[in-house]
Amino acid sequence: MGQVDLHAKYEQAKSLLVAADGQPTDMYAAYMKFQQEYADKKKNYESAFHHSTQSGQLNWPVVGKGYIDEINKAWDKWVALGHKNEIEQALNILSAHPAYADLTKKYGSK
């Protein structure tokens, strides 16, 4: 692959993340929104599990399933509505090139 092809690939990846005005694209904003929703659901699960083990509740297998279901729903939304695979592929492409290192630091995943 020539330099021109690589540059075009980097620019295409960048265009998935950053709009012409320098702000995140709608696609990338959706990614970040659903990524945060997924992280919040995991945090809720971990907190509930910790509380359950500290209080000696024996019904965690029943109660915990609801939290797992919420995590799985959030994951599915992140993948489908948050364009997870496309955005992460773009981030990976950009992170492979030193000229885009600042961009991936600014817009990269948490």
Protein Blocks (a to p, Z undefined) as FASTA:
>chain_A
ZZklmmmmmmmmmmmmpcfkopacfklmmmmmmmmmmmmmmmmmmmmmmmmmmnopaklm
mmmmmmmmmmmmmmmmmmmmnommmmmmmmmmmmmpmklmmmmmmmmcZZ
